[in-house]
Each structure stands twice: as structure tokens, then as C-alpha cells.
Amino acid sequence: MSNQEFKFALNHMACPTLSPLEMLDMAAELGIHAVELRNDVRENSISDIDQAHAIAKRAITKGITVLSINALYPFNIWEDERAEQASHLVDLASASGAQMLVCCPLVSADYDANDAERGEQLRVTLRKLRPILESKGLIGCIEPLGSDIHPQIQGRCHCCHS
């Protein structure tokens, strides 16, 4: 075994009953120096700018990196509501010190778009999402778990930023 140090991040789903601040405290106690916050753990979700600023402050104090907020969903179905959701999550991510926003596509048996339609929806979404992410210097990561948003990216992670 090499002397290389293994690095881990703690996903908020590992402890959804903790608030984001409590999660940062736990990560610090465990010696974990990076976390992924979520917006889908009910009352413990990252949800407002004041909370996000408090998270950033606590993370700095504890020496923890906020890697990302998970997730913009369903990011590949772009509409006014998604644009507002994206702007809100990007603001939260930036205020919390996060580096990335995780973007998850629609997962539904009822989603019957063909490959050409899915590809076009993805292109539209990426064109619309890119300036929102860039406005705060964030990276967008596509997490296609359980989805086939487009055959060219199935099972891979791509950034909207580059």
C-alpha cells in the first residue's frame, strides 16, 4: 500500500437529519475536509442566502471545502421555472462557497423523447445554463444516474463550464 493519502467528501444524504451547519461540524469531527450539500433533504436542505453565508463562514472556520450543491432537477427540461431554480441554486452555491452545481436529468418512465429530441433539449439547456453558472464562477456537473438523457453522455460526467 502506498503512502498516498485518500481523500473523501461527505454527501449530505449520508446524514440527512443534520442541518448543513451540523453536517459541517460532523465532517470536521470525522476529519473529512469536503462536503456536498443538498437541496432535497426537507427542512435540512440548503435553502436561503443567509443560511448559505453562515455555511461558508462555518466551512472556512472548520477547514472544509463545500464542493457542490446537489441538485438542479430536472435540469434537461428547460423552462422559466428551471431558469429561476438554476439562478436560485447558483446564488446559494456561490454564497456557501461551493465550487459546483450538480445537475440531474429527468428520470421518468413517461419521458418518451427520442434521441434527437433529447439531444436538442440537452443543447438548449447547456446554452441557457452556462451563463448562469459563469455569472458566479461555478462548474456544472451532469449526474445522469438512472437516465439516458442522450447516448453520447450516458454514464459519464461532463461539465457545462468548459
Order of alpha helices (4+ residues) and beta strands (2+ residues): beta-alpha-beta-alpha-beta-alpha-beta-alpha-beta
